[in-house]
Amino acid sequence: MNIVLVEPEIPPNTGNVARLCAATKSKLHLIEPFGFKLDDSQLKRAGMDYWQHVEWQRWANWKAFEEQLPADALLWFVESNGEKIYSEVKFSPDDYLVFGRETAGLPKQLLEQHRERWLRIPMFNEQSRSLNLSNCVALVLFEALRQQGFAGEI
């Protein structure tokens, strides 16, 4: 699986996602600009000593990332107000799970361009605006891996 963080802002969230990617052998794509420096101590602390086990790539912007995608790449955009719940779709091992900034989410233009692959995580309390980014990544990633029978598990 591929995890894509578009313009992440909070170092511990990105570190937690990196740790998750190491544990699941998922590739992490980080798209600039970031709200932190890559040598941030909180980023390293949250990722612990897992960074050495993470396959990851840094991208200057969305366009640079998008240009390198394989022609058959399937991207799933996880953001509130999506028409489908993340557990209602069929994920494949090479899919890309795309998540936005903690404070602003994914750009609306990007979501509108990919409306058929815009997914949401159900929320039951209308007073709650969102879940933590790293929790969202874990929920969707583990559903995708569950669908694949947890292939690659040790």
C-alpha beads as a LAMMPS data file, in Angstrom:
LAMMPS data file: protein, C-alpha beads

154 atoms
153 bonds

1 atom types
1 bond types

-500.0 500.0 xlo xhi
-500.0 500.0 ylo yhi
-500.0 500.0 zlo zhi

Masses

1 110.0

Atoms # bond

1 1 1 0.000 0.000 0.000
2 1 1 0.969 3.614 -0.473
3 1 1 0.201 6.318 2.086
4 1 1 0.220 9.914 0.860
5 1 1 0.288 12.877 3.238
6 1 1 -0.405 16.148 1.439
7 1 1 1.249 19.093 3.212
8 1 1 1.355 17.555 6.717
9 1 1 1.655 20.119 9.499
10 1 1 2.101 18.315 12.820
11 1 1 5.372 16.415 13.330
12 1 1 4.082 13.753 15.766
13 1 1 1.278 12.803 13.348
14 1 1 3.741 12.307 10.512
15 1 1 6.062 10.359 12.817
16 1 1 3.195 8.109 13.887
17 1 1 2.233 7.500 10.263
18 1 1 5.858 6.662 9.436
19 1 1 5.877 4.119 12.254
20 1 1 2.616 2.650 10.927
21 1 1 4.133 2.420 7.434
22 1 1 7.195 0.633 8.805
23 1 1 5.015 -1.902 10.626
24 1 1 2.845 -2.587 7.564
25 1 1 5.542 -2.301 4.873
26 1 1 3.589 0.526 3.244
27 1 1 5.369 3.228 1.264
28 1 1 5.035 6.760 2.607
29 1 1 4.806 9.745 0.252
30 1 1 5.250 13.171 1.863
31 1 1 4.152 16.117 -0.272
32 1 1 5.502 19.580 0.511
33 1 1 5.205 22.136 1.870
34 1 1 5.479 20.741 5.395
35 1 1 4.536 22.517 8.601
36 1 1 7.816 21.358 10.152
37 1 1 11.409 20.516 9.293
38 1 1 12.311 16.891 8.634
39 1 1 14.891 17.033 11.421
40 1 1 12.220 18.051 13.968
41 1 1 12.738 16.205 17.260
42 1 1 8.991 15.531 17.662
43 1 1 8.886 13.919 14.221
44 1 1 11.788 11.664 15.136
45 1 1 10.395 10.906 18.599
46 1 1 6.984 9.859 17.262
47 1 1 8.590 7.699 14.581
48 1 1 11.009 6.294 17.163
49 1 1 13.696 4.161 15.579
50 1 1 11.334 3.050 12.812
51 1 1 12.409 5.680 10.254
52 1 1 15.222 3.412 9.093
53 1 1 12.593 0.793 8.180
54 1 1 10.283 3.120 6.254
55 1 1 10.334 3.294 2.485
56 1 1 9.468 6.923 1.888
57 1 1 9.705 9.652 -0.696
58 1 1 9.564 13.413 -0.432
59 1 1 7.783 15.351 -3.186
60 1 1 8.100 19.094 -3.881
61 1 1 4.375 19.416 -4.599
62 1 1 1.279 17.532 -5.763
63 1 1 2.151 17.972 -9.432
64 1 1 5.585 16.358 -9.014
65 1 1 3.987 13.437 -7.189
66 1 1 1.165 13.040 -9.702
67 1 1 3.537 13.068 -12.696
68 1 1 5.418 9.998 -11.437
69 1 1 2.320 7.882 -10.807
70 1 1 1.927 4.714 -12.873
71 1 1 -0.802 5.041 -15.513
72 1 1 -2.970 2.507 -13.686
73 1 1 -2.521 4.000 -10.200
74 1 1 -5.672 4.136 -8.114
75 1 1 -5.844 6.938 -5.572
76 1 1 -8.370 7.087 -2.746
77 1 1 -8.925 10.506 -1.172
78 1 1 -9.968 10.338 2.479
79 1 1 -11.780 13.458 3.619
80 1 1 -15.047 14.351 5.328
81 1 1 -18.184 14.575 3.186
82 1 1 -17.151 11.848 0.762
83 1 1 -20.066 9.952 -0.743
84 1 1 -18.666 6.529 0.202
85 1 1 -17.509 5.153 3.524
86 1 1 -13.948 3.816 3.358
87 1 1 -15.092 0.269 4.160
88 1 1 -17.496 0.199 1.178
89 1 1 -14.790 0.073 -1.501
90 1 1 -12.397 -2.633 -2.672
91 1 1 -8.744 -1.787 -2.135
92 1 1 -5.815 -3.304 -4.041
93 1 1 -2.232 -3.739 -2.783
94 1 1 -0.793 -0.949 -4.956
95 1 1 -3.455 1.656 -4.172
96 1 1 -2.638 5.096 -2.802
97 1 1 -4.474 6.350 0.290
98 1 1 -4.355 10.148 0.241
99 1 1 -4.802 12.335 3.341
100 1 1 -4.674 16.117 3.714
101 1 1 -3.394 18.695 6.162
102 1 1 -4.512 18.483 9.757
103 1 1 -6.049 21.983 9.765
104 1 1 -7.478 22.216 6.246
105 1 1 -7.798 18.705 4.817
106 1 1 -7.370 18.047 1.114
107 1 1 -7.796 20.833 -1.441
108 1 1 -11.421 21.013 -2.614
109 1 1 -10.331 21.145 -6.268
110 1 1 -8.500 17.838 -5.860
111 1 1 -11.536 16.245 -4.233
112 1 1 -13.878 17.503 -6.947
113 1 1 -11.585 16.100 -9.660
114 1 1 -11.719 12.674 -8.006
115 1 1 -15.244 12.644 -6.594
116 1 1 -15.734 8.941 -7.427
117 1 1 -12.772 8.039 -5.169
118 1 1 -13.541 10.446 -2.323
119 1 1 -14.018 8.448 0.883
120 1 1 -15.064 9.387 4.380
121 1 1 -14.737 7.930 7.838
122 1 1 -18.120 7.958 9.606
123 1 1 -18.545 10.449 12.431
124 1 1 -21.399 10.022 14.898
125 1 1 -21.174 13.256 16.865
126 1 1 -21.863 16.397 14.841
127 1 1 -19.884 18.412 17.409
128 1 1 -16.715 16.497 16.467
129 1 1 -15.007 18.074 13.467
130 1 1 -12.470 15.365 12.738
131 1 1 -10.293 12.536 13.965
132 1 1 -6.532 12.668 14.401
133 1 1 -4.696 12.248 11.100
134 1 1 -2.609 9.266 12.181
135 1 1 -5.745 7.539 13.501
136 1 1 -7.467 8.083 10.151
137 1 1 -4.521 6.609 8.277
138 1 1 -4.517 3.571 10.599
139 1 1 -8.265 2.968 10.180
140 1 1 -8.244 3.058 6.401
141 1 1 -4.920 1.282 5.938
142 1 1 -5.899 -1.641 8.158
143 1 1 -9.226 -1.991 6.353
144 1 1 -7.328 -2.174 3.058
145 1 1 -4.927 -4.742 4.498
146 1 1 -7.810 -6.740 6.005
147 1 1 -9.422 -6.939 2.581
148 1 1 -6.175 -8.389 1.236
149 1 1 -6.083 -11.047 3.947
150 1 1 -3.227 -9.301 5.742
151 1 1 -0.820 -10.548 3.059
152 1 1 2.800 -10.273 4.128
153 1 1 2.063 -10.700 7.842
154 1 1 4.893 -12.315 9.780

Bonds

1 1 1 2
2 1 2 3
3 1 3 4
4 1 4 5
5 1 5 6
6 1 6 7
7 1 7 8
8 1 8 9
9 1 9 10
10 1 10 11
11 1 11 12
12 1 12 13
13 1 13 14
14 1 14 15
15 1 15 16
16 1 16 17
17 1 17 18
18 1 18 19
19 1 19 20
20 1 20 21
21 1 21 22
22 1 22 23
23 1 23 24
24 1 24 25
25 1 25 26
26 1 26 27
27 1 27 28
28 1 28 29
29 1 29 30
30 1 30 31
31 1 31 32
32 1 32 33
33 1 33 34
34 1 34 35
35 1 35 36
36 1 36 37
37 1 37 38
38 1 38 39
39 1 39 40
40 1 40 41
41 1 41 42
42 1 42 43
43 1 43 44
44 1 44 45
45 1 45 46
46 1 46 47
47 1 47 48
48 1 48 49
49 1 49 50
50 1 50 51
51 1 51 52
52 1 52 53
53 1 53 54
54 1 54 55
55 1 55 56
56 1 56 57
57 1 57 58
58 1 58 59
59 1 59 60
60 1 60 61
61 1 61 62
62 1 62 63
63 1 63 64
64 1 64 65
65 1 65 66
66 1 66 67
67 1 67 68
68 1 68 69
69 1 69 70
70 1 70 71
71 1 71 72
72 1 72 73
73 1 73 74
74 1 74 75
75 1 75 76
76 1 76 77
77 1 77 78
78 1 78 79
79 1 79 80
80 1 80 81
81 1 81 82
82 1 82 83
83 1 83 84
84 1 84 85
85 1 85 86
86 1 86 87
87 1 87 88
88 1 88 89
89 1 89 90
90 1 90 91
91 1 91 92
92 1 92 93
93 1 93 94
94 1 94 95
95 1 95 96
96 1 96 97
97 1 97 98
98 1 98 99
99 1 99 100
100 1 100 101
101 1 101 102
102 1 102 103
103 1 103 104
104 1 104 105
105 1 105 106
106 1 106 107
107 1 107 108
108 1 108 109
109 1 109 110
110 1 110 111
111 1 111 112
112 1 112 113
113 1 113 114
114 1 114 115
115 1 115 116
116 1 116 117
117 1 117 118
118 1 118 119
119 1 119 120
120 1 120 121
121 1 121 122
122 1 122 123
123 1 123 124
124 1 124 125
125 1 125 126
126 1 126 127
127 1 127 128
128 1 128 129
129 1 129 130
130 1 130 131
131 1 131 132
132 1 132 133
133 1 133 134
134 1 134 135
135 1 135 136
136 1 136 137
137 1 137 138
138 1 138 139
139 1 139 140
140 1 140 141
141 1 141 142
142 1 142 143
143 1 143 144
144 1 144 145
145 1 145 146
146 1 146 147
147 1 147 148
148 1 148 149
149 1 149 150
150 1 150 151
151 1 151 152
152 1 152 153
153 1 153 154
